[in-house]
């Protein structure tokens, strides 16, 4: 069940990072994250990507400081109530932000 949270966070963070890269550079990277050899983005794109990474790192630090117990693993079951379900999505959100930084 832990794997479900990790896969959810991994796939969401992948899409967010690809979208940020497109927003900054104007080009979609390939499925492996590679780009065409002839593209030269320059220093501005590099700085914007570093800034986005710093933003995600700052968000993760802020979330852990505000509410550290939500960073724990959460499981789902048939008896899971709405509060537990929301806690699980908060946990996935924490992991997503951490993976976006990485």
Secondary structure, DSSP 8 states (H G I E B T S, - for coil): -HHHHHHHHHHHHHHHHHHHHHHHHSS---TTS---TT---HHHHHHHHHHHHHHHHHHHHHHHHH-GGGGS-----TT--HHHHHHHHHHHHHHHHHHHH-
